[in-house]
Amino acid sequence: MTDEKSETRDQGADTVDFTFQLSEREISFDIDEDLYASDAIYSASYLFIDRCYVFLARPSERKVRVRLRSKGEQTEAEMEALAGEFANELLNSQLRFRIGRATAPIREHYMARAFFGREQNATIAELLAELDAEELAEEPLEIPVPWEAGREKASDG
């Protein structure tokens, strides 16, 4: 027996609609990829694999159907609660996805500074020139000196 339910909340001019189909041990609903990124859908789905079996399908363009099948006996109320938890986790995942995308340039900047000590745009030639400048600055005559001789010279004076 399949029962289709819809939860609609009127929030002024905006309407939030969450429609799902409920059967004995399974609940399914469609998610619009124009609202949620596929990465957010996968992320939310992954968090439920310890509690139920998760099946994803594409019933039409830009739609993902999520089916949650319980691993044990569940009441109808528990299945509806499961769908609600999934909807909340989907929203949470979408928000994390957007924050991650918005802050990516900042993370890349700090990673570049951590690895290279300067901006990411530095070329290899510029980094080698900087390294050469540091090594030559230690020897005023720019004559290559073996490491041991340079070390003895530094300890004497």
C-alpha positions in Angstrom: 0.0 0.0 0.0 1.4 3.3 -1.0 0.2 6.5 0.6 1.1 9.9 -0.8 1.4 12.7 1.7 2.2 16.3 1.4 3.4 18.7 4.0 2.8 22.3 3.0 3.5 25.3 5.0 2.4 28.8 4.0 5.0 31.3 4.9 3.5 34.5 3.6 4.1 34.7 -0.1 6.5 31.7 -0.1 5.2 28.2 0.1 7.3 25.3 1.1 6.1 21.9 -0.2 7.4 18.6 0.8 5.6 15.7 -0.8 6.5 12.1 -0.1 5.1 8.6 -0.8 4.9 6.3 2.1 4.6 2.5 1.9 5.0 -0.2 4.5 8.8 0.1 5.2 9.7 2.7 2.6 9.4 6.4 2.0 10.3 8.2 -1.1 10.4 11.8 -2.4 11.7 13.8 -5.3 14.3 16.5 -4.9 14.7 19.3 -7.4 18.4 19.8 -8.4 17.7 23.5 -9.1 17.2 23.9 -5.3 19.8 21.4 -4.0 23.2 20.5 -5.4 23.8 16.9 -6.2 26.7 16.9 -3.7 24.4 18.1 -1.0 22.0 15.2 -1.9 24.8 12.6 -1.7 26.0 14.1 1.5 22.6 14.0 3.2 22.0 10.4 1.8 25.3 9.2 3.2 24.4 10.2 6.7 21.4 7.9 6.6 23.0 4.7 5.4 23.5 3.4 9.0 19.8 3.8 9.7 18.1 2.7 6.5 18.8 1.6 2.9 19.1 4.6 0.6 18.3 4.4 -3.1 18.8 7.2 -5.5 17.2 7.4 -9.0 16.6 10.1 -11.6 12.9 10.0 -12.6 13.3 13.1 -14.8 15.7 15.9 -15.8 17.0 17.8 -12.8 15.1 15.6 -10.3 16.5 13.0 -8.0 14.3 10.5 -6.3 15.3 9.4 -2.8 13.9 6.1 -1.4 14.6 5.3 2.2 13.8 1.7 3.2 14.0 0.9 6.9 16.3 -1.8 8.1 13.8 -2.9 10.7 10.2 -2.5 11.6 9.1 1.2 11.7 5.8 2.8 12.3 4.3 5.3 9.8 5.1 8.1 12.2 8.7 7.0 12.5 9.0 6.9 8.7 7.5 10.4 8.3 10.0 11.6 11.0 12.8 10.0 9.0 11.7 11.9 5.9 11.7 15.1 7.9 15.1 14.4 9.3 16.4 13.8 5.8 14.9 17.1 4.6 16.6 18.9 7.5 19.9 17.2 6.7 19.5 18.1 3.1 19.2 21.7 3.9 22.2 21.5 6.3 24.3 19.8 3.5 23.3 22.5 1.0 24.3 25.3 3.3 27.7 23.6 4.0 28.1 23.2 0.2 27.5 26.9 -0.4 29.7 28.0 2.4 32.5 25.7 1.1 32.1 27.1 -2.4 32.0 30.7 -1.1 35.1 30.3 1.1 37.2 28.2 -1.4 39.4 31.2 -2.5 40.2 32.0 1.1 41.2 28.4 1.9 43.3 28.2 -1.3 45.1 31.5 -0.4 46.0 30.2 3.1 47.1 26.8 1.7 49.4 28.6 -0.8 50.9 30.8 1.9 51.4 27.7 4.1 53.2 25.7 1.4 55.0 28.5 -0.5 55.3 31.3 2.0 53.9 33.7 -0.5 51.1 34.2 -3.0 50.0 31.3 -5.1 50.8 33.2 -8.3 54.5 32.9 -7.8 56.1 30.9 -10.6 58.7 28.2 -10.1 61.3 30.5 -11.7 60.6 33.2 -9.2 60.8 30.7 -6.3 64.2 29.4 -7.6 65.5 32.9 -8.1 64.5 33.7 -4.5 66.3 30.5 -3.3 69.4 31.4 -5.2 69.4 34.9 -3.8 69.3 33.6 -0.3 72.1 31.1 -0.9 74.4 33.7 -2.6 73.7 36.3 0.1 75.6 34.1 2.6 78.8 34.0 0.5 79.9 37.6 -0.3 82.2 36.5 -3.2 79.5 34.1 -4.6 82.1 31.3 -4.8 80.5 27.9 -4.1 81.8 26.6 -0.8 81.4 23.0 0.4 79.0 22.7 3.2 81.6 21.5 5.8 84.0 24.4 5.0 81.2 26.9 5.3 80.2 25.4 8.6 83.8 25.6 10.0 84.0 29.2 8.8 80.8 30.1 10.6 81.9 28.5 13.9 85.3 30.3 13.9 83.9 33.7 13.4 
